[in-house]
């Protein structure tokens, strides 16, 4: 018998992590675009470093728990989990 409560909790956690990754990617890209025209802005540079570091941490945590996000992602374990569904864009 499948425990739907645990399955839903896992999906909710996965969706929350994916949303956090999307937010961080947006913030890092937005600040990078700003830095293209303001390369000497120390606050923007600090924030870009902060967001990209946090993005790396969240992506690493996601991949450890749910498998690689891309074919170049970090794989752990003895099997190729990248092909397991749902794919990140299907969640």
Secondary structure, 3 states (H helix, E strand, C coil): CCCHHHHHHHHHHHHHHHHHHHHHHHHHHHHHHHHHHCCCCHHHHHHHHHHHHHHHHHHHHHHHHHCCCCCCCCCCCCCCHHHCCCCHHHC
